[in-house]
Amino acid sequence: MEKLIEGLMYRSRWLLAPIYLGLSVAILAMGIKFFVELVHLLTDIISMSEAQMILIVLSLVDIAMVGGLLLMVMMSGYENFVSRLDIGDEQEKLSWMGKMDSSSLKAKIAASIVAISSIHLLKKFMEAENVDNDKLMWYVLIHITFVASAFAMGLLDVISGKANRRAD
């Protein structure tokens, strides 16, 4: 009975595969939104102000960063929790594939969230005259929380790495 339960639990990892596949659909949606924003930029470039143009460009950067984050989570998560990606030797392989464990993925996600939050905060600062001071304060506090969390996670990884090396 124990072997049957353990076998079922091990095979249940495949229930994650559709979730990771769904993230590729989310990347497609991000790509569509990216090109909608790009068309908006190109069609209105003559009439828009420099600040409006910068806000749209920051949105494009934001979308690209979120897309990259989704790709990292999708591929690393699949490789770490479901199955190795079997990519033939004739295809180009991303340098980080097969090397990113859950700890390094967590660090990359935290860094990406801080970068995305920075872009969002910069966009809010650029339109600060239209944003309440209280809201602006909350945006800054939330961003500082993301920065502090990423720093704390990195520090914990360094501390646990030193503890693991001492134990070996």
TIVO-2410 file (N, C-alpha, C; in nm, 3 decimals):
# residues 168
REC num residu      c1      c2      c3 atome chaine
REC   1      M   0.082  -0.119   0.000     N      A
REC   1      M   0.000   0.000   0.000    CA      A
REC   1      M   0.088   0.127   0.000     C      A
REC   2      E   0.195   0.124   0.079     N      A
REC   2      E   0.285   0.239   0.087    CA      A
REC   2      E   0.346   0.271  -0.049     C      A
REC   3      K   0.389   0.166  -0.122     N      A
REC   3      K   0.448   0.188  -0.255    CA      A
REC   3      K   0.347   0.250  -0.350     C      A
REC   4      L   0.222   0.206  -0.342     N      A
REC   4      L   0.117   0.261  -0.428    CA      A
REC   4      L   0.096   0.409  -0.398     C      A
REC   5      I   0.087   0.445  -0.272     N      A
REC   5      I   0.066   0.586  -0.233    CA      A
REC   5      I   0.185   0.670  -0.277     C      A
REC   6      E   0.306   0.621  -0.252     N      A
REC   6      E   0.426   0.695  -0.292    CA      A
REC   6      E   0.434   0.712  -0.443     C      A
REC   7      G   0.397   0.607  -0.516     N      A
REC   7      G   0.396   0.615  -0.662    CA      A
REC   7      G   0.296   0.717  -0.713     C      A
REC   8      L   0.177   0.718  -0.654     N      A
REC   8      L   0.075   0.816  -0.693    CA      A
REC   8      L   0.119   0.958  -0.659     C      A
REC   9      M   0.179   0.975  -0.543     N      A
REC   9      M   0.228   1.107  -0.505    CA      A
REC   9      M   0.335   1.155  -0.603     C      A
REC  10      Y   0.425   1.066  -0.639     N      A
REC  10      Y   0.533   1.104  -0.730    CA      A
REC  10      Y   0.478   1.141  -0.867     C      A
REC  11      R   0.381   1.061  -0.916     N      A
REC  11      R   0.325   1.089  -1.047    CA      A
REC  11      R   0.236   1.213  -1.047     C      A
REC  12      S   0.188   1.254  -0.930     N      A
REC  12      S   0.100   1.370  -0.923    CA      A
REC  12      S   0.172   1.500  -0.962     C      A
REC  13      R   0.305   1.495  -0.970     N      A
REC  13      R   0.380   1.614  -1.014    CA      A
REC  13      R   0.336   1.657  -1.153     C      A
REC  14      W   0.285   1.563  -1.233     N      A
REC  14      W   0.242   1.594  -1.369    CA      A
REC  14      W   0.117   1.683  -1.370     C      A
REC  15      L   0.050   1.695  -1.255     N      A
REC  15      L  -0.063   1.787  -1.246    CA      A
REC  15      L  -0.018   1.932  -1.259     C      A
REC  16      L   0.111   1.957  -1.237     N      A
REC  16      L   0.166   2.091  -1.252    CA      A
REC  16      L   0.191   2.128  -1.399     C      A
REC  17      A   0.207   2.027  -1.484     N      A
REC  17      A   0.240   2.054  -1.625    CA      A
REC  17      A   0.140   2.147  -1.693     C      A
REC  18      P   0.009   2.126  -1.679     N      A
REC  18      P  -0.085   2.220  -1.743    CA      A
REC  18      P  -0.073   2.363  -1.688     C      A
REC  19      I  -0.037   2.375  -1.561     N      A
REC  19      I  -0.020   2.508  -1.503    CA      A
REC  19      I   0.097   2.579  -1.569     C      A
REC  20      Y   0.210   2.508  -1.585     N      A
REC  20      Y   0.325   2.569  -1.652    CA      A
REC  20      Y   0.296   2.598  -1.798     C      A
REC  21      L   0.217   2.513  -1.863     N      A
REC  21      L   0.176   2.538  -2.000    CA      A
REC  21      L   0.086   2.663  -2.006     C      A
REC  22      G   0.002   2.679  -1.905     N      A
REC  22      G  -0.085   2.797  -1.897    CA      A
REC  22      G  -0.004   2.926  -1.886     C      A
REC  23      L   0.114   2.918  -1.823     N      A
REC  23      L   0.199   3.037  -1.816    CA      A
REC  23      L   0.247   3.079  -1.955     C      A
REC  24      S   0.262   2.982  -2.046     N      A
REC  24      S   0.301   3.019  -2.182    CA      A
REC  24      S   0.188   3.096  -2.251     C      A
REC  25      V   0.063   3.066  -2.217     N      A
REC  25      V  -0.051   3.141  -2.269    CA      A
REC  25      V  -0.047   3.283  -2.211     C      A
REC  26      A  -0.009   3.294  -2.083     N      A
REC  26      A   0.004   3.426  -2.021    CA      A
REC  26      A   0.114   3.507  -2.090     C      A
REC  27      I   0.223   3.441  -2.130     N      A
REC  27      I   0.330   3.510  -2.204    CA      A
REC  27      I   0.276   3.559  -2.338     C      A
REC  28      L   0.195   3.478  -2.403     N      A
REC  28      L   0.132   3.520  -2.529    CA      A
REC  28      L   0.045   3.644  -2.506     C      A
REC  29      A  -0.033   3.643  -2.398     N      A
REC  29      A  -0.117   3.759  -2.367    CA      A
REC  29      A  -0.031   3.883  -2.341     C      A
REC  30      M   0.081   3.865  -2.272     N      A
REC  30      M   0.172   3.978  -2.247    CA      A
REC  30      M   0.229   4.029  -2.380     C      A
REC  31      G   0.259   3.938  -2.471     N      A
REC  31      G   0.310   3.977  -2.603    CA      A
REC  31      G   0.208   4.059  -2.681     C      A
REC  32      I   0.083   4.018  -2.675     N      A
REC  32      I  -0.023   4.092  -2.743    CA      A
REC  32      I  -0.035   4.233  -2.684     C      A
REC  33      K  -0.036   4.240  -2.550     N      A
REC  33      K  -0.045   4.371  -2.484    CA      A
REC  33      K   0.076   4.458  -2.518     C      A
REC  34      F   0.195   4.397  -2.527     N      A
REC  34      F   0.316   4.470  -2.563    CA      A
REC  34      F   0.299   4.537  -2.699     C      A
REC  35      F   0.253   4.460  -2.798     N      A
REC  35      F   0.240   4.516  -2.932    CA      A
REC  35      F   0.125   4.616  -2.944     C      A
REC  36      V   0.021   4.601  -2.862     N      A
REC  36      V  -0.086   4.703  -2.858    CA      A
REC  36      V  -0.026   4.835  -2.809     C      A
REC  37      E   0.054   4.829  -2.703     N      A
REC  37      E   0.119   4.949  -2.650    CA      A
REC  37      E   0.219   5.008  -2.751     C      A
REC  38      L   0.292   4.920  -2.820     N      A
REC  38      L   0.389   4.967  -2.919    CA      A
REC  38      L   0.319   5.038  -3.035     C      A
REC  39      V   0.208   4.984  -3.080     N      A
REC  39      V   0.131   5.049  -3.188    CA      A
REC  39      V   0.079   5.184  -3.138     C      A
REC  40      H   0.032   5.188  -3.014     N      A
REC  40      H  -0.015   5.314  -2.956    CA      A
REC  40      H   0.098   5.416  -2.954     C      A
REC  41      L   0.218   5.373  -2.917     N      A
REC  41      L   0.333   5.462  -2.915    CA      A
REC  41      L   0.364   5.515  -3.055     C      A
REC  42      L   0.368   5.426  -3.152     N      A
REC  42      L   0.407   5.466  -3.288    CA      A
REC  42      L   0.302   5.551  -3.359     C      A
REC  43      T   0.175   5.524  -3.332     N      A
REC  43      T   0.070   5.600  -3.401    CA      A
REC  43      T   0.050   5.739  -3.341     C      A
REC  44      D   0.081   5.754  -3.212     N      A
REC  44      D   0.057   5.884  -3.146    CA      A
REC  44      D   0.186   5.957  -3.112     C      A
REC  45      I   0.299   5.912  -3.162     N      A
REC  45      I   0.428   5.969  -3.122    CA      A
REC  45      I   0.440   6.118  -3.151     C      A
REC  46      I   0.382   6.163  -3.259     N      A
REC  46      I   0.392   6.305  -3.298    CA      A
REC  46      I   0.316   6.393  -3.199     C      A
REC  47      S   0.199   6.348  -3.156     N      A
REC  47      S   0.113   6.432  -3.073    CA      A
REC  47      S   0.137   6.416  -2.923     C      A
REC  48      M   0.205   6.311  -2.882     N      A
REC  48      M   0.221   6.290  -2.738    CA      A
REC  48      M   0.340   6.367  -2.682     C      A
REC  49      S   0.328   6.397  -2.552     N      A
REC  49      S   0.437   6.467  -2.484    CA      A
REC  49      S   0.550   6.368  -2.454     C      A
REC  50      E   0.664   6.424  -2.418     N      A
REC  50      E   0.779   6.340  -2.384    CA      A
REC  50      E   0.746   6.252  -2.263     C      A
REC  51      A   0.677   6.309  -2.165     N      A
REC  51      A   0.640   6.232  -2.045    CA      A
REC  51      A   0.548   6.116  -2.080     C      A
REC  52      Q   0.451   6.141  -2.169     N      A
REC  52      Q   0.361   6.032  -2.211    CA      A
REC  52      Q   0.439   5.923  -2.284     C      A
REC  53      M   0.532   5.964  -2.369     N      A
REC  53      M   0.613   5.867  -2.442    CA      A
REC  53      M   0.697   5.783  -2.345     C      A
REC  54      I   0.757   5.848  -2.248     N      A
REC  54      I   0.839   5.775  -2.150    CA      A
REC  54      I   0.753   5.677  -2.071     C      A
REC  55      L   0.631   5.718  -2.035     N      A
REC  55      L   0.542   5.628  -1.962    CA      A
REC  55      L   0.508   5.504  -2.044     C      A
REC  56      I   0.485   5.521  -2.174     N      A
REC  56      I   0.455   5.406  -2.259    CA      A
REC  56      I   0.578   5.317  -2.273     C      A
REC  57      V   0.695   5.378  -2.290     N      A
REC  57      V   0.819   5.299  -2.300    CA      A
REC  57      V   0.843   5.222  -2.170     C      A
REC  58      L   0.818   5.286  -2.055     N      A
REC  58      L   0.831   5.216  -1.927    CA      A
REC  58      L   0.732   5.100  -1.918     C      A
REC  59      S   0.613   5.119  -1.973     N      A
REC  59      S   0.516   5.008  -1.976    CA      A
REC  59      S   0.567   4.893  -2.061     C      A
REC  60      L   0.632   4.925  -2.174     N      A
REC  60      L   0.689   4.820  -2.260    CA      A
REC  60      L   0.799   4.744  -2.185     C      A
REC  61      V   0.884   4.817  -2.115     N      A
REC  61      V   0.991   4.752  -2.036    CA      A
REC  61      V   0.929   4.666  -1.927     C      A
REC  62      D   0.827   4.716  -1.862     N      A
REC  62      D   0.757   4.643  -1.757    CA      A
REC  62      D   0.700   4.512  -1.811     C      A
REC  63      I   0.634   4.520  -1.925     N      A
REC  63      I   0.575   4.400  -1.986    CA      A
REC  63      I   0.684   4.300  -2.023     C      A
REC  64      A   0.796   4.349  -2.077     N      A
REC  64      A   0.906   4.259  -2.114    CA      A
REC  64      A   0.963   4.190  -1.990     C      A
REC  65      M   0.977   4.264  -1.881     N      A
REC  65      M   1.031   4.204  -1.759    CA      A
REC  65      M   0.936   4.100  -1.700     C      A
REC  66      V   0.808   4.129  -1.701     N      A
REC  66      V   0.710   4.032  -1.650    CA      A
REC  66      V   0.710   3.907  -1.739     C      A
REC  67      G   0.721   3.927  -1.870     N      A
REC  67      G   0.729   3.813  -1.962    CA      A
REC  67      G   0.851   3.727  -1.934     C      A
REC  68      G   0.966   3.791  -1.911     N      A
REC  68      G   1.087   3.716  -1.876    CA      A
REC  68      G   1.072   3.641  -1.745     C      A
REC  69      L   1.008   3.704  -1.649     N      A
REC  69      L   0.982   3.639  -1.520    CA      A
REC  69      L   0.892   3.517  -1.539     C      A
REC  70      L   0.787   3.533  -1.618     N      A
REC  70      L   0.698   3.419  -1.645    CA      A
REC  70      L   0.774   3.304  -1.711     C      A
REC  71      L   0.860   3.337  -1.806     N      A
REC  71      L   0.938   3.235  -1.875    CA      A
REC  71      L   1.030   3.160  -1.777     C      A
REC  72      M   1.097   3.235  -1.691     N      A
REC  72      M   1.184   3.172  -1.591    CA      A
REC  72      M   1.106   3.079  -1.499     C      A
REC  73      V   0.993   3.127  -1.449     N      A
REC  73      V   0.911   3.046  -1.358    CA      A
REC  73      V   0.859   2.923  -1.430     C      A
REC  74      M   0.812   2.942  -1.553     N      A
REC  74      M   0.755   2.832  -1.629    CA      A
REC  74      M   0.859   2.722  -1.654     C      A
REC  75      M   0.972   2.760  -1.710     N      A
REC  75      M   1.071   2.659  -1.748    CA      A
REC  75      M   1.144   2.600  -1.628     C      A
REC  76      S   1.184   2.684  -1.534     N      A
REC  76      S   1.254   2.633  -1.416    CA      A
REC  76      S   1.162   2.550  -1.329     C      A
REC  77      G   1.039   2.598  -1.313     N      A
REC  77      G   0.943   2.522  -1.234    CA      A
REC  77      G   0.917   2.385  -1.295     C      A
REC  78      Y   0.900   2.382  -1.425     N      A
REC  78      Y   0.876   2.254  -1.493    CA      A
REC  78      Y   0.996   2.161  -1.472     C      A
REC  79      E   1.117   2.214  -1.493     N      A
REC  79      E   1.237   2.130  -1.478    CA      A
REC  79      E   1.259   2.087  -1.333     C      A
REC  80      N   1.229   2.173  -1.237     N      A
REC  80      N   1.252   2.138  -1.097    CA      A
REC  80      N   1.146   2.046  -1.038     C      A
REC  81      F   1.022   2.058  -1.085     N      A
REC  81      F   0.914   1.986  -1.019    CA      A
REC  81      F   0.843   1.882  -1.104     C      A
REC  82      V   0.858   1.888  -1.237     N      A
REC  82      V   0.786   1.793  -1.321    CA      A
REC  82      V   0.882   1.699  -1.392     C      A
REC  83      S   0.958   1.751  -1.487     N      A
REC  83      S   1.047   1.666  -1.566    CA      A
REC  83      S   1.152   1.752  -1.635     C      A
REC  84      R   1.264   1.692  -1.665     N      A
REC  84      R   1.369   1.761  -1.740    CA      A
REC  84      R   1.318   1.795  -1.879     C      A
REC  85      L   1.347   1.915  -1.926     N      A
REC  85      L   1.312   1.952  -2.063    CA      A
REC  85      L   1.409   1.882  -2.157     C      A
REC  86      D   1.355   1.802  -2.245     N      A
REC  86      D   1.439   1.724  -2.336    CA      A
REC  86      D   1.455   1.802  -2.467     C      A
REC  87      I   1.557   1.888  -2.468     N      A
REC  87      I   1.583   1.970  -2.586    CA      A
REC  87      I   1.702   1.908  -2.658     C      A
REC  88      G   1.684   1.885  -2.786     N      A
REC  88      G   1.791   1.823  -2.864    CA      A
REC  88      G   1.915   1.911  -2.872     C      A
REC  89      D   2.026   1.849  -2.905     N      A
REC  89      D   2.153   1.921  -2.916    CA      A
REC  89      D   2.153   2.022  -3.030     C      A
REC  90      E   2.067   2.001  -3.130     N      A
REC  90      E   2.065   2.092  -3.244    CA      A
REC  90      E   1.995   2.224  -3.211     C      A
REC  91      Q   1.920   2.228  -3.101     N      A
REC  91      Q   1.851   2.351  -3.062    CA      A
REC  91      Q   1.933   2.429  -2.960     C      A
REC  92      E   1.923   2.560  -2.970     N      A
REC  92      E   1.993   2.646  -2.874    CA      A
REC  92      E   1.930   2.629  -2.737     C      A
REC  93      K   2.015   2.612  -2.637     N      A
REC  93      K   1.967   2.595  -2.501    CA      A
REC  93      K   2.002   2.719  -2.420     C      A
REC  94      L   1.906   2.771  -2.346     N      A
REC  94      L   1.929   2.887  -2.261    CA      A
REC  94      L   2.033   2.851  -2.156     C      A
REC  95      S   2.123   2.943  -2.127     N      A
REC  95      S   2.238   2.914  -2.040    CA      A
REC  95      S   2.196   2.876  -1.898     C      A
REC  96      W   2.083   2.924  -1.851     N      A
REC  96      W   2.043   2.897  -1.713    CA      A
REC  96      W   1.959   2.771  -1.699     C      A
REC  97      M   1.915   2.714  -1.811     N      A
REC  97      M   1.830   2.595  -1.802    CA      A
REC  97      M   1.906   2.477  -1.743     C      A
REC  98      G   1.840   2.408  -1.653     N      A
REC  98      G   1.901   2.294  -1.587    CA      A
REC  98      G   1.992   2.331  -1.472     C      A
REC  99      K   2.016   2.461  -1.452     N      A
REC  99      K   2.106   2.505  -1.346    CA      A
REC  99      K   2.035   2.582  -1.236     C      A
REC 100      M   1.908   2.615  -1.257     N      A
REC 100      M   1.839   2.700  -1.161    CA      A
REC 100      M   1.755   2.614  -1.066     C      A
REC 101      D   1.803   2.602  -0.943     N      A
REC 101      D   1.726   2.531  -0.842    CA      A
REC 101      D   1.623   2.627  -0.781     C      A
REC 102      S   1.543   2.577  -0.688     N      A
REC 102      S   1.437   2.662  -0.633    CA      A
REC 102      S   1.492   2.782  -0.557     C      A
REC 103      S   1.609   2.768  -0.498     N      A
REC 103      S   1.669   2.881  -0.425    CA      A
REC 103      S   1.712   2.992  -0.521     C      A
REC 104      S   1.780   2.957  -0.630     N      A
REC 104      S   1.822   3.060  -0.725    CA      A
REC 104      S   1.701   3.117  -0.800     C      A
REC 105      L   1.599   3.035  -0.825     N      A
REC 105      L   1.477   3.085  -0.888    CA      A
REC 105      L   1.410   3.187  -0.798     C      A
REC 106      K   1.406   3.157  -0.668     N      A
REC 106      K   1.347   3.249  -0.571    CA      A
REC 106      K   1.421   3.383  -0.573     C      A
REC 107      A   1.554   3.378  -0.579     N      A
REC 107      A   1.634   3.502  -0.582    CA      A
REC 107      A   1.606   3.581  -0.710     C      A
REC 108      K   1.598   3.512  -0.823     N      A
REC 108      K   1.570   3.581  -0.950    CA      A
REC 108      K   1.430   3.641  -0.951     C      A
REC 109      I   1.333   3.569  -0.894     N      A
REC 109      I   1.197   3.622  -0.886    CA      A
REC 109      I   1.195   3.747  -0.799     C      A
REC 110      A   1.263   3.742  -0.685     N      A
REC 110      A   1.266   3.858  -0.595    CA      A
REC 110      A   1.331   3.978  -0.664     C      A
REC 111      A   1.442   3.954  -0.734     N      A
REC 111      A   1.508   4.064  -0.805    CA      A
REC 111      A   1.419   4.119  -0.916     C      A
REC 112      S   1.349   4.031  -0.986     N      A
REC 112      S   1.258   4.075  -1.092    CA      A
REC 112      S   1.142   4.156  -1.036     C      A
REC 113      I   1.089   4.114  -0.923     N      A
REC 113      I   0.978   4.187  -0.861    CA      A
REC 113      I   1.024   4.327  -0.820     C      A
REC 114      V   1.146   4.336  -0.765     N      A
REC 114      V   1.200   4.468  -0.728    CA      A
REC 114      V   1.216   4.555  -0.852     C      A
REC 115      A   1.268   4.499  -0.960     N      A
REC 115      A   1.286   4.576  -1.083    CA      A
REC 115      A   1.151   4.620  -1.140     C      A
REC 116      I   1.054   4.531  -1.142     N      A
REC 116      I   0.921   4.565  -1.193    CA      A
REC 116      I   0.857   4.672  -1.105     C      A
REC 117      S   0.872   4.658  -0.974     N      A
REC 117      S   0.819   4.757  -0.881    CA      A
REC 117      S   0.888   4.892  -0.901     C      A
REC 118      S   1.017   4.890  -0.930     N      A
REC 118      S   1.091   5.015  -0.955    CA      A
REC 118      S   1.035   5.087  -1.077     C      A
REC 119      I   1.008   5.011  -1.181     N      A
REC 119      I   0.952   5.071  -1.303    CA      A
REC 119      I   0.813   5.129  -1.275     C      A
REC 120      H   0.733   5.053  -1.202     N      A
REC 120      H   0.599   5.100  -1.169    CA      A
REC 120      H   0.607   5.228  -1.084     C      A
REC 121      L   0.699   5.230  -0.987     N      A
REC 121      L   0.716   5.347  -0.902    CA      A
REC 121      L   0.764   5.468  -0.984     C      A
REC 122      L   0.855   5.444  -1.076     N      A
REC 122      L   0.902   5.552  -1.162    CA      A
REC 122      L   0.787   5.609  -1.245     C      A
REC 123      K   0.700   5.522  -1.296     N      A
REC 123      K   0.584   5.568  -1.371    CA      A
REC 123      K   0.495   5.656  -1.282     C      A
REC 124      K   0.476   5.615  -1.158     N      A
REC 124      K   0.393   5.694  -1.065    CA      A
REC 124      K   0.457   5.828  -1.035     C      A
REC 125      F   0.590   5.831  -1.021     N      A
REC 125      F   0.659   5.958  -0.996    CA      A
REC 125      F   0.648   6.051  -1.116     C      A
REC 126      M   0.647   5.993  -1.235     N      A
REC 126      M   0.637   6.076  -1.356    CA      A
REC 126      M   0.500   6.141  -1.369     C      A
REC 127      E   0.400   6.078  -1.311     N      A
REC 127      E   0.266   6.138  -1.312    CA      A
REC 127      E   0.225   6.180  -1.171     C      A
REC 128      A   0.322   6.221  -1.090     N      A
REC 128      A   0.300   6.254  -0.948    CA      A
REC 128      A   0.197   6.364  -0.928     C      A
REC 129      E   0.188   6.457  -1.021     N      A
REC 129      E   0.091   6.566  -1.003    CA      A
REC 129      E  -0.053   6.514  -1.010     C      A
REC 130      N  -0.073   6.394  -1.066     N      A
REC 130      N  -0.207   6.335  -1.076    CA      A
REC 130      N  -0.232   6.229  -0.969     C      A
REC 131      V  -0.136   6.208  -0.880     N      A
REC 131      V  -0.147   6.103  -0.779    CA      A
REC 131      V  -0.149   6.166  -0.641     C      A
REC 132      D  -0.242   6.122  -0.557     N      A
REC 132      D  -0.248   6.172  -0.419    CA      A
REC 132      D  -0.119   6.138  -0.346     C      A
REC 133      N  -0.080   6.227  -0.256     N      A
REC 133      N   0.042   6.204  -0.178    CA      A
REC 133      N   0.032   6.076  -0.094     C      A
REC 134      D  -0.088   6.049  -0.041     N      A
REC 134      D  -0.105   5.926   0.038    CA      A
REC 134      D  -0.080   5.803  -0.047     C      A
REC 135      K  -0.134   5.803  -0.169     N      A
REC 135      K  -0.113   5.689  -0.259    CA      A
REC 135      K   0.035   5.676  -0.295     C      A
REC 136      L   0.099   5.788  -0.322     N      A
REC 136      L   0.241   5.788  -0.355    CA      A
REC 136      L   0.322   5.730  -0.239     C      A
REC 137      M   0.287   5.769  -0.118     N      A
REC 137      M   0.355   5.716  -0.001    CA      A
REC 137      M   0.339   5.564   0.006     C      A
REC 138      W   0.218   5.514  -0.020     N      A
REC 138      W   0.195   5.370  -0.017    CA      A
REC 138      W   0.274   5.298  -0.126     C      A
REC 139      Y   0.284   5.358  -0.245     N      A
REC 139      Y   0.365   5.298  -0.351    CA      A
REC 139      Y   0.511   5.285  -0.306     C      A
REC 140      V   0.563   5.390  -0.243     N      A
REC 140      V   0.702   5.388  -0.195    CA      A
REC 140      V   0.718   5.283  -0.086     C      A
REC 141      L   0.625   5.278   0.009     N      A
REC 141      L   0.635   5.180   0.117    CA      A
REC 141      L   0.628   5.036   0.065     C      A
REC 142      I   0.540   5.014  -0.030     N      A
REC 142      I   0.530   4.880  -0.089    CA      A
REC 142      I   0.660   4.844  -0.161     C      A
REC 143      H   0.715   4.940  -0.235     N      A
REC 143      H   0.841   4.915  -0.304    CA      A
REC 143      H   0.953   4.886  -0.204     C      A
REC 144      I   0.961   4.964  -0.098     N      A
REC 144      I   1.063   4.941   0.006    CA      A
REC 144      I   1.045   4.802   0.068     C      A
REC 145      T   0.921   4.760   0.084     N      A
REC 145      T   0.894   4.626   0.137    CA      A
REC 145      T   0.948   4.519   0.042     C      A
REC 146      F   0.927   4.537  -0.090     N      A
REC 146      F   0.982   4.442  -0.187    CA      A
REC 146      F   1.134   4.440  -0.181     C      A
REC 147      V   1.196   4.557  -0.174     N      A
REC 147      V   1.342   4.565  -0.167    CA      A
REC 147      V   1.393   4.497  -0.040     C      A
REC 148      A   1.332   4.527   0.073     N      A
REC 148      A   1.375   4.467   0.200    CA      A
REC 148      A   1.355   4.315   0.199     C      A
REC 149      S   1.245   4.269   0.141     N      A
REC 149      S   1.219   4.125   0.133    CA      A
REC 149      S   1.324   4.055   0.046     C      A
REC 150      A   1.355   4.115  -0.068     N      A
REC 150      A   1.457   4.056  -0.157    CA      A
REC 150      A   1.592   4.053  -0.087     C      A
REC 151      F   1.626   4.162  -0.018     N      A
REC 151      F   1.752   4.167   0.055    CA      A
REC 151      F   1.755   4.061   0.164     C      A
REC 152      A   1.647   4.048   0.240     N      A
REC 152      A   1.640   3.949   0.348    CA      A
REC 152      A   1.651   3.806   0.293     C      A
REC 153      M   1.584   3.779   0.180     N      A
REC 153      M   1.594   3.644   0.122    CA      A
REC 153      M   1.736   3.615   0.077     C      A
REC 154      G   1.802   3.714   0.017     N      A
REC 154      G   1.942   3.696  -0.023    CA      A
REC 154      G   2.032   3.674   0.096     C      A
REC 155      L   2.010   3.750   0.201     N      A
REC 155      L   2.090   3.735   0.323    CA      A
REC 155      L   2.069   3.597   0.385     C      A
REC 156      L   1.945   3.551   0.389     N      A
REC 156      L   1.916   3.417   0.442    CA      A
REC 156      L   1.983   3.309   0.359     C      A
REC 157      D   1.985   3.326   0.227     N      A
REC 157      D   2.054   3.229   0.141    CA      A
REC 157      D   2.203   3.226   0.170     C      A
REC 158      V   2.264   3.344   0.190     N      A
REC 158      V   2.406   3.350   0.223    CA      A
REC 158      V   2.433   3.283   0.357     C      A
REC 159      I   2.350   3.314   0.456     N      A
REC 159      I   2.367   3.255   0.590    CA      A
REC 159      I   2.349   3.104   0.584     C      A
REC 160      S   2.245   3.057   0.517     N      A
REC 160      S   2.222   2.912   0.509    CA      A
REC 160      S   2.331   2.844   0.427     C      A
REC 161      G   2.385   2.913   0.326     N      A
REC 161      G   2.496   2.857   0.249    CA      A
REC 161      G   2.619   2.839   0.335     C      A
REC 162      K   2.648   2.936   0.421     N      A
REC 162      K   2.763   2.925   0.511    CA      A
REC 162      K   2.741   2.813   0.612     C      A
REC 163      A   2.616   2.801   0.662     N      A
REC 163      A   2.586   2.695   0.758    CA      A
REC 163      A   2.598   2.558   0.692     C      A
REC 164      N   2.555   2.547   0.566     N      A
REC 164      N   2.567   2.419   0.496    CA      A
REC 164      N   2.712   2.383   0.471     C      A
REC 165      R   2.796   2.484   0.438     N      A
REC 165      R   2.938   2.455   0.415    CA      A
REC 165      R   3.007   2.411   0.543     C      A
REC 166      R   2.968   2.469   0.657     N      A
REC 166      R   3.026   2.427   0.786    CA      A
REC 166      R   2.985   2.286   0.823     C      A
REC 167      A   2.861   2.250   0.786     N      A
REC 167      A   2.810   2.116   0.819    CA      A
REC 167      A   2.881   2.010   0.737     C      A
REC 168      D   2.928   2.047   0.616     N      A
REC 168      D   2.996   1.950   0.529    CA      A
REC 168      D   3.134   1.931   0.579     C      A
***
